[in-house]
Amino acid sequence: MMIIVKYFGAVADVTFKNEERIYLEHENNSVASLKLRLEQHYPEIKNIPYTFALNHIAVTADALINENDELALLPPFAGG
């Protein structure tokens, strides 16, 4: 199944991408399993604190990912 992963802030700086399409081979994919995959491909993101939003809703690592979902990796934002 295909999903879209979006990167923001420091995470985008490390991946050199704002977004990418990722193919997941299994039907039961969690955010945690994708996080491990991304950290293997982009080891530098292990040093950046970030949270997840799945289809624009904040989720924890145990959330399940479905076909055509959009997962965003969100580092802390500063406002002002």
BELMO-V111267 format. One record per pair of residues at least 4 apart in sequence whose ideal C-beta (glycine too) atoms are under 7 Angstrom apart, sorted by sequence separation. I is the first residue (numbers start at 1). J is the second residue. If there is no record, write none. Layout:
BEGIN
I_J, I_J
END
This chain:
BEGIN
7_11, 8_12, 10_14, 11_15, 29_33, 31_35, 32_36, 33_37, 34_38, 35_39, 36_40, 37_41, 38_42, 39_43, 53_57, 59_63, 65_69, 7_12, 12_17, 24_29, 29_34, 53_58, 54_59, 12_18, 39_45, 53_59, 65_71, 38_45, 39_46, 51_58, 52_59, 7_15, 54_63, 7_17, 7_18, 54_65, 6_18, 7_19, 6_19, 5_19, 55_69, 4_19, 5_20, 54_69, 55_70, 4_21, 5_22, 54_71, 2_21, 3_22, 52_71, 53_72, 52_72, 2_23, 3_24, 31_52, 52_73, 53_74, 1_24, 31_54, 50_73, 51_74, 50_74, 50_75, 35_61, 49_75, 15_42, 48_75, 49_76, 14_42, 31_59, 32_61, 14_44, 31_61, 32_62, 14_45, 30_61, 34_65, 30_62, 31_63, 30_63, 11_45, 14_48, 30_64, 31_65, 29_64, 30_65, 28_64, 29_65, 11_48, 34_71, 10_48, 11_50, 31_71, 24_65, 3_65, 11_73, 6_70, 8_72, 11_75, 2_67, 3_68, 8_73, 10_75, 1_67, 2_68, 3_69, 4_70, 5_71, 6_72, 7_73, 8_74, 9_75, 8_75, 3_71, 9_77
END
